[in-house]
Amino acid sequence: MTPTLATASPSLAGNANMALYASMIVYTLAMLMFAWHLAARSAQLAGTRAPEREEVLVASGGPTTSGESLPSQSAAGPTFEESAASRQRGNIALMFTYLATALLVASVVMRGVAVARPPWGNMFEFATASAAAVGLTYSVLAKRNNWQWLGVFVVTPILLVLGLSLAVLYTEAGELMPALKSYWLAIHVGVAFLAVAFFTIAAIIGALYLVRRRREEKPPARGSFIESLPSSAALERTAYGLNMVAFILWTFTLIAGAIWAKQAWGAYWQWDPKEVWTFVIWTVYAAYMHSRATAGIDLRKSMYIALAGFVCVIINFTLVNLVSTFVGMHNYSGM
């Protein structure tokens, strides 16, 4: 039998909360340092034309397949050369992010050890674990790809999620609901964490792509940190690669959820709101993948589809769990 908090370690659950608070403090320092880093990049570009940096950020499946022409490096200006001061600030911010993420992962682990179960049995635990997955994924990719410029856009949402988790979603550590007592909890939900992490980072880069693309087409009189970012073509390819990884993980999540539903409720599919929205997310991102691979389609339109898919991810986590209209068999918010 899964132990309750009383039979496990209430002090360890308290330590998990302390680690969570500590991670928020360090994430705040990282956010401020990342903002200072972008300020240094903006200062370099003050009074200059928008430069362009063409680079492949991560493996993303090769060149654009839509046949659309994107601005080239030679058309926009020279490569952005980051100053030593800016690099130093970015590296310090990244160190803060590593520390904050380690504290957050420790908090999630201690929460699970406190009750001897996977620490994602309610919305509070899922939110904090998802934030940890986003932080960990960014930390792994950032140093290798010089993604310091992305940090403030990743750390800020993490802080927001953690703050809302403590203020609105907090649930005392305790025993799992009977339907959740299965090894599929670790498999199904664990993979969902990774998918959400990749979806989140891809959505952030996708939004930056739209801004970058617009400013490439209509260069501003004075440059800002936007002009110090990689080119819109590189941002779009990166978002596509991350979304592809997330889509594969989400496909597994959907299939694993159906198998678990068969074991728990006797049927693979019962039109539960959570099941429906999981499939809606899969469908929207499948439409994005198809659009992205279709010749002649404006890549911006494809990106709008991807961002709509991420809105569905947010709805699946918030409204489907909290609004009574969507109440179904997945009523595990703990609130």
NUNU-679598 format. One record per residue (C-alpha): residue number from 0; residue in one letter; x, y, z. Coordinates in steps of 0.5 Angstrom, whole numbers, m for minus. Each point is the difference from the previous one (the first is absolute). Layout:
# residues N
NODE pos code    c1    c2    c3
NODE NUM    A     X     Y     Z
...
***
This chain:
# residues 335
NODE pos code    c1    c2    c3
NODE   0    M     0     0     0
NODE   1    T     3     7    m2
NODE   2    P     1     3     7
NODE   3    T    m3     7     2
NODE   4    L     4     6     2
NODE   5    A    m1    m2     8
NODE   6    T     3    m7    m2
NODE   7    A     6     3    m4
NODE   8    S     4     6     1
NODE   9    P    m4     7     2
NODE  10    S     7     3     1
NODE  11    L     2    m2    m7
NODE  12    A    m6     3    m3
NODE  13    G     1     6     4
NODE  14    N     8     0    m3
NODE  15    A    m3     0    m7
NODE  16    N    m4     6     1
NODE  17    M     6     4     3
NODE  18    A     4    m3    m6
NODE  19    L    m6     3    m5
NODE  20    Y     0     7     4
NODE  21    A     8     0    m1
NODE  22    S    m1    m2    m8
NODE  23    M    m4     6    m1
NODE  24    I     5     5     4
NODE  25    V     5    m3    m5
NODE  26    Y    m4     0    m6
NODE  27    T    m2     8     1
NODE  28    L     8     1     1
NODE  29    A     0    m4    m7
NODE  30    M    m5     4    m3
NODE  31    L     3     7     2
NODE  32    M     7    m2    m3
NODE  33    F    m3    m3    m6
NODE  34    A    m4     7    m1
NODE  35    W     7     4     1
NODE  36    H     3    m5    m5
NODE  37    L    m5     2    m5
NODE  38    A     1     8     2
NODE  39    A     7    m1    m2
NODE  40    R    m2    m3    m7
NODE  41    S    m4     6    m1
NODE  42    A     5     5     2
NODE  43    Q     5    m3    m5
NODE  44    L    m6     1    m6
NODE  45    A    m2     7     2
NODE  46    G     0     4    m6
NODE  47    T     2    m5    m5
NODE  48    R    m4    m4    m5
NODE  49    A    m3    m7     2
NODE  50    P     6    m5    m1
NODE  51    E    m2    m7    m2
NODE  52    R     3    m7     3
NODE  53    E    m1    m6    m4
NODE  54    E     1    m6     4
NODE  55    V    m3    m7     1
NODE  56    L    m2     0     7
NODE  57    V    m2    m8     1
NODE  58    A    m1    m5    m5
NODE  59    S    m6     1    m3
NODE  60    G    m1    m4    m6
NODE  61    G     4     4    m5
NODE  62    P    m2     6    m4
NODE  63    T    m7     3    m1
NODE  64    T    m5    m5    m4
NODE  65    S    m5     5    m1
NODE  66    G     3     4    m6
NODE  67    E     0     6     3
NODE  68    S     5     5     0
NODE  69    L     3     3     6
NODE  70    P     5     6     1
NODE  71    S     7    m2     0
NODE  72    Q     6     2     4
NODE  73    S     3     5    m6
NODE  74    A    m7     3    m1
NODE  75    A     0     3     7
NODE  76    G     7     1     3
NODE  77    P     6    m2     3
NODE  78    T     0    m6     5
NODE  79    F    m1     3     7
NODE  80    E     6    m1     4
NODE  81    E    m2     0     8
NODE  82    S     5     4     5
NODE  83    A     3    m3     5
NODE  84    A    m4     4     5
NODE  85    S    m6    m3    m3
NODE  86    R     3    m7     0
NODE  87    Q     2     0     7
NODE  88    R    m7     2     2
NODE  89    G    m3    m5    m4
NODE  90    N     4    m6     3
NODE  91    I    m1     3     7
NODE  92    A    m8     0    m1
NODE  93    L     1    m7    m3
NODE  94    M     4    m3     7
NODE  95    F    m6     3     4
NODE  96    T    m5    m4    m5
NODE  97    Y     4    m6     2
NODE  98    L     0     1     7
NODE  99    A    m7     2     0
NODE 100    T    m2    m6    m4
NODE 101    A     4    m5     4
NODE 102    L    m4     3     6
NODE 103    L    m7    m1    m3
NODE 104    V     2    m7    m2
NODE 105    A     2    m2     7
NODE 106    S    m6     3     2
NODE 107    V    m4    m5    m4
NODE 108    V     4    m6     2
NODE 109    M    m1     2     7
NODE 110    R    m7     0    m1
NODE 111    G    m1    m6    m3
NODE 112    V     5    m4     5
NODE 113    A    m4     3     6
NODE 114    V    m6    m4    m2
NODE 115    A     3    m6    m4
NODE 116    R    m3     2    m7
NODE 117    P     1     4    m6
NODE 118    P    m1     7     2
NODE 119    W    m5     2    m5
NODE 120    G    m7    m2     3
NODE 121    N    m3     6     0
NODE 122    M     0     7    m4
NODE 123    F     5     3     5
NODE 124    E     5    m6    m1
NODE 125    F    m1     0    m8
NODE 126    A     1     8     0
NODE 127    T     6     0     4
NODE 128    A     3    m7    m4
NODE 129    S    m2     3    m7
NODE 130    A     4     7     2
NODE 131    A     6    m5     2
NODE 132    A     0    m3    m6
NODE 133    V     0     6    m4
NODE 134    G     5     3     4
NODE 135    L     4    m6    m1
NODE 136    T    m1    m1    m7
NODE 137    Y     2     7    m1
NODE 138    S     6     0     4
NODE 139    V     3    m6    m4
NODE 140    L    m1     3    m7
NODE 141    A     2     7     2
NODE 142    K     7     0     1
NODE 143    R     1    m5    m6
NODE 144    N    m4     5    m4
NODE 145    N     2     7     3
NODE 146    W    m7     1     2
NODE 147    Q     1     5     5
NODE 148    W    m4     5    m4
NODE 149    L    m6    m5     1
NODE 150    G     1     0     7
NODE 151    V    m5     5     3
NODE 152    F    m5    m2    m5
NODE 153    V     0    m7     4
NODE 154    V     2     2     7
NODE 155    T    m6     5     0
NODE 156    P    m5    m5    m1
NODE 157    I     3    m5     4
NODE 158    L    m1     5     6
NODE 159    L    m7     1    m2
NODE 160    V    m2    m7     1
NODE 161    L     4    m1     6
NODE 162    G    m3     6     3
NODE 163    L    m7    m2    m2
NODE 164    S     1    m7     2
NODE 165    L     1     2     7
NODE 166    A    m5     6     1
NODE 167    V    m6    m4    m4
NODE 168    L     2    m8    m1
NODE 169    Y     4    m2     6
NODE 170    T    m3    m6     3
NODE 171    E     3    m4     6
NODE 172    A     4    m6    m2
NODE 173    G    m4    m6     1
NODE 174    E    m2    m7    m2
NODE 175    L    m2    m1    m8
NODE 176    M    m7    m1    m2
NODE 177    P    m2    m7    m1
NODE 178    A     0     1    m8
NODE 179    L     7     3     0
NODE 180    K     3    m6     4
NODE 181    S     4    m3    m6
NODE 182    Y     7     0    m3
NODE 183    W    m4     3    m6
NODE 184    L     0     6     4
NODE 185    A     8     1    m1
NODE 186    I     0    m2    m7
NODE 187    H    m6     4    m3
NODE 188    V     1     6     4
NODE 189    G     7     0     0
NODE 190    V     1     0    m7
NODE 191    A    m6     6     0
NODE 192    F     5     4     4
NODE 193    L     5     0    m6
NODE 194    A    m5     1    m5
NODE 195    V    m2     6     3
NODE 196    A     7     3     2
NODE 197    F     2    m1    m8
NODE 198    F    m7     3    m2
NODE 199    T     1     6     5
NODE 200    I     7     2    m3
NODE 201    A    m2    m1    m7
NODE 202    A    m6     5     1
NODE 203    I     5     5     3
NODE 204    I     4    m1    m6
NODE 205    G    m5     0    m4
NODE 206    A    m3     7     2
NODE 207    L     7     3     0
NODE 208    Y     0    m3    m7
NODE 209    L    m6     4    m2
NODE 210    V     3     7     3
NODE 211    R     6    m1    m3
NODE 212    R    m3    m2    m7
NODE 213    R    m4     7     0
NODE 214    R     6     4     2
NODE 215    E     4    m3    m5
NODE 216    E    m5     2    m5
NODE 217    K    m1     7     3
NODE 218    P     7     1     3
NODE 219    P     0     6     5
NODE 220    A     3     6     0
NODE 221    R     4    m2     7
NODE 222    G     2    m7     2
NODE 223    S    m2    m4     6
NODE 224    F     1    m7     3
NODE 225    I    m4    m3    m5
NODE 226    E     5     2    m6
NODE 227    S     5    m4     4
NODE 228    L    m4    m6     0
NODE 229    P     1    m6    m5
NODE 230    S    m3     1    m7
NODE 231    S    m8    m1     0
NODE 232    A     2    m6    m5
NODE 233    A     5    m3     6
NODE 234    L    m6     1     5
NODE 235    E    m5    m3    m4
NODE 236    R     4    m6    m2
NODE 237    T     2    m1     8
NODE 238    A    m8     1     2
NODE 239    Y    m2    m5    m5
NODE 240    G     6    m5     2
NODE 241    L    m3     1     7
NODE 242    N    m7    m1    m2
NODE 243    M     2    m7    m3
NODE 244    V     3    m3     6
NODE 245    A    m6     3     4
NODE 246    F    m5    m3    m5
NODE 247    I     3    m7     0
NODE 248    L     0     0     8
NODE 249    W    m7     2     0
NODE 250    T    m2    m5    m5
NODE 251    F     3    m5     5
NODE 252    T    m4     3     6
NODE 253    L    m6     0    m4
NODE 254    I     1    m8    m1
NODE 255    A     2    m1     7
NODE 256    G    m6     3     3
NODE 257    A    m4    m4    m4
NODE 258    I     3    m6     2
NODE 259    W     0     2     7
NODE 260    A    m8     2    m1
NODE 261    K    m1    m7    m2
NODE 262    Q     3    m3     7
NODE 263    A    m3     5     4
NODE 264    W    m7     1    m3
NODE 265    G    m1    m6    m5
NODE 266    A     0     4    m6
NODE 267    Y     6     3    m4
NODE 268    W    m5     7    m2
NODE 269    Q    m6     2     4
NODE 270    W     0     8    m3
NODE 271    D     2     2     7
NODE 272    P     2     8    m1
NODE 273    K     7    m1     2
NODE 274    E     1    m6    m5
NODE 275    V    m4     5    m5
NODE 276    W     5     6     1
NODE 277    T     6    m5     0
NODE 278    F    m2    m2    m7
NODE 279    V    m2     7    m2
NODE 280    I     7     2     1
NODE 281    W     3    m6    m4
NODE 282    T    m5     2    m6
NODE 283    V     2     8     0
NODE 284    Y     8    m2     1
NODE 285    A    m1    m5    m6
NODE 286    A    m3     5    m4
NODE 287    Y     6     5     1
NODE 288    M     4    m6    m2
NODE 289    H    m4    m1    m6
NODE 290    S     0     7    m2
NODE 291    R     8     1     2
NODE 292    A     1    m5    m5
NODE 293    T    m5     2    m6
NODE 294    A     4     4    m5
NODE 295    G    m3     7    m1
NODE 296    I    m3     1     7
NODE 297    D     3     7     3
NODE 298    L     4    m3     6
NODE 299    R    m3     6     4
NODE 300    K    m7    m3    m1
NODE 301    S     3    m7     3
NODE 302    M     3     3     6
NODE 303    Y    m7     3     2
NODE 304    I    m3    m7    m1
NODE 305    A     6    m2     5
NODE 306    L    m2     5     5
NODE 307    A    m7    m2     0
NODE 308    G     2    m7     2
NODE 309    F     4     3     6
NODE 310    V    m6     4     2
NODE 311    C    m4    m7     0
NODE 312    V     6    m2     4
NODE 313    I    m2     5     5
NODE 314    I    m7    m1     0
NODE 315    N     1    m7     1
NODE 316    F     4     1     6
NODE 317    T    m5     6     3
NODE 318    L    m7     0    m2
NODE 319    V    m1    m8    m1
NODE 320    N     3    m1     7
NODE 321    L    m4     6     4
NODE 322    V    m6     2    m4
NODE 323    S    m6    m4     2
NODE 324    T    m3    m1    m7
NODE 325    F     6    m4    m2
NODE 326    V     0    m5     6
NODE 327    G     1    m7    m2
NODE 328    M     4    m6     3
NODE 329    H     6     4     0
NODE 330    N    m2     4     6
NODE 331    Y     7     0     3
NODE 332    S     1     7     2
NODE 333    G     0    m1     7
NODE 334    M    m3     7     1
***
